[in-house]
């Protein structure tokens, strides 16, 4: 879907404040409320807007440890990848999972309460995943930036 400068302005405004009312959003991007509502509906239906949610602090919930995990599988057959991906989706501590090119097959971002909690996650979840032959874990020392989305500049269009 191609996006014009108004779509990008809507997306930018919602990234800054996802709780903004339709009337406030319409005023901010220079549309009538009904025209803004139609555009917003189109952005949602096209999948450009994938949902609305609160960004909750993992640290505030007691998950102070972020672990970057590299995983190698026994092969990259379609069945192998599918079985791994179905299983990883069930692990509640895995925040992000990417299929990768390069040395490792997958990279994960995992939230844990502490080292003992990560040991449990590693033992009970990650090591039990189908087709895993190698797990490499790195512990984040400090978060520098965590953007939920890429910055949008409506003036670029």
C-alpha positions as CSV (number, residue, x, y, z in Angstrom):
1,X,0.0,0.0,0.0
2,X,1.3,3.4,-1.0
3,X,1.1,6.0,1.8
4,X,0.8,9.8,1.1
5,X,1.9,12.6,3.5
6,X,-1.5,12.5,5.3
7,X,-1.3,8.8,6.0
8,X,2.3,9.3,7.3
9,X,1.1,12.3,9.4
10,X,-1.6,10.1,10.9
11,X,0.9,7.3,11.6
12,X,3.4,9.7,13.2
13,X,0.8,11.2,15.4
14,X,-0.5,7.8,16.6
15,X,3.1,6.6,17.3
16,X,3.5,9.6,19.6
17,X,0.1,9.2,21.2
18,X,-1.9,6.1,20.4
19,X,-4.7,7.2,22.7
20,X,-5.4,10.4,20.7
21,X,-9.1,10.8,19.9
22,X,-10.2,10.8,16.2
23,X,-11.2,14.4,16.5
24,X,-7.8,15.5,17.8
25,X,-6.1,13.3,15.2
26,X,-8.2,14.8,12.4
27,X,-7.4,18.3,13.6
28,X,-3.7,17.6,13.8
29,X,-3.5,16.2,10.2
30,X,-5.9,18.7,8.7
31,X,-8.8,16.4,7.9
32,X,-12.5,16.3,8.9
33,X,-13.2,13.7,11.5
34,X,-15.1,11.5,9.1
35,X,-12.3,11.6,6.5
36,X,-9.7,10.9,9.2
37,X,-11.8,7.9,10.4
38,X,-11.9,6.5,6.9
39,X,-8.2,6.8,6.4
40,X,-7.5,5.2,9.8
41,X,-9.9,2.3,8.9
42,X,-7.9,1.8,5.7
43,X,-4.6,1.8,7.5
44,X,-5.9,-0.8,10.0
45,X,-7.4,-3.0,7.3
46,X,-4.3,-2.9,5.1
47,X,-2.2,-4.0,8.1
48,X,-0.1,-0.8,8.3
49,X,-1.5,-0.3,11.8
50,X,-1.2,-3.7,13.4
51,X,-2.8,-2.8,16.7
52,X,-2.9,-0.5,19.7
53,X,-1.3,-1.3,23.0
54,X,0.3,0.1,26.1
55,X,4.1,-0.2,26.3
56,X,4.6,-1.7,29.7
57,X,8.0,-1.7,31.3
58,X,9.5,-5.2,31.7
59,X,11.6,-3.8,34.6
60,X,8.5,-2.5,36.4
61,X,7.1,-6.0,36.3
62,X,10.3,-7.5,37.7
63,X,12.0,-8.6,34.4
64,X,15.2,-6.7,34.8
65,X,17.4,-9.0,32.6
66,X,17.4,-8.8,28.8
67,X,19.0,-11.7,27.0
68,X,19.9,-11.9,23.3
69,X,19.9,-15.5,22.3
70,X,21.3,-17.0,19.1
71,X,19.9,-20.4,18.1
72,X,21.2,-22.9,15.5
73,X,18.9,-25.7,14.3
74,X,19.8,-29.1,12.9
75,X,18.8,-27.8,9.4
76,X,16.7,-25.3,7.6
77,X,14.1,-27.7,6.1
78,X,10.6,-26.2,5.9
79,X,9.3,-28.8,8.5
80,X,12.2,-28.0,10.9
81,X,11.6,-24.3,10.7
82,X,7.8,-24.6,11.1
83,X,8.1,-26.9,14.1
84,X,10.6,-24.6,15.8
85,X,8.5,-21.5,15.1
86,X,5.3,-23.1,16.4
87,X,7.1,-24.0,19.6
88,X,8.9,-20.7,20.2
89,X,5.6,-18.9,20.0
90,X,4.5,-20.7,23.2
91,X,7.5,-19.4,25.3
92,X,6.1,-16.4,27.2
93,X,9.5,-14.9,27.9
94,X,10.5,-14.6,24.3
95,X,9.7,-11.0,23.3
96,X,11.1,-11.1,19.7
97,X,12.2,-13.9,17.4
98,X,13.8,-13.4,14.0
99,X,14.7,-16.0,11.3
100,X,18.2,-14.9,10.3
101,X,20.7,-15.3,7.5
102,X,24.3,-15.9,8.6
103,X,25.8,-18.1,11.3
104,X,22.7,-18.6,13.4
105,X,19.2,-19.5,12.3
106,X,17.3,-17.4,14.9
107,X,17.9,-14.5,17.1
108,X,15.7,-13.9,20.2
109,X,15.2,-11.2,22.7
110,X,14.2,-12.8,26.1
111,X,13.0,-11.1,29.3
112,X,14.0,-12.7,32.6
113,X,13.7,-11.7,36.2
114,X,17.4,-12.6,37.0
115,X,20.0,-15.2,36.2
116,X,18.2,-18.0,38.0
117,X,15.0,-17.2,36.0
118,X,17.0,-17.2,32.8
119,X,18.5,-20.6,33.7
120,X,14.9,-21.9,34.1
121,X,13.9,-20.4,30.8
122,X,17.0,-21.9,29.1
123,X,16.5,-25.3,30.7
124,X,12.7,-25.6,30.5
125,X,12.0,-23.8,27.2
126,X,14.9,-23.0,25.0
127,X,16.8,-26.3,25.4
128,X,13.5,-28.2,24.9
129,X,12.7,-26.5,21.5
130,X,12.6,-28.9,18.6
131,X,15.7,-29.2,16.4
132,X,18.0,-26.9,18.5
133,X,21.6,-27.9,18.3
134,X,23.3,-24.7,19.7
135,X,22.3,-21.8,22.0
136,X,24.4,-18.8,22.5
137,X,23.2,-16.3,25.1
138,X,24.4,-12.7,25.7
139,X,23.3,-10.5,28.6
140,X,22.4,-6.9,28.0
141,X,24.3,-4.6,30.4
142,X,22.2,-1.5,29.7
143,X,19.5,-0.5,27.4
144,X,20.5,2.5,25.2
145,X,17.5,2.8,22.9
146,X,14.3,0.8,22.4
147,X,12.1,2.3,19.7
148,X,8.8,0.6,19.0
149,X,8.7,1.9,15.4
150,X,10.8,3.6,12.8
151,X,10.5,7.4,12.9
152,X,8.1,8.8,10.3
153,X,8.7,12.1,8.6
154,X,5.6,13.1,6.6
155,X,7.6,15.8,4.9
156,X,9.6,13.2,3.0
157,X,6.6,12.2,0.7
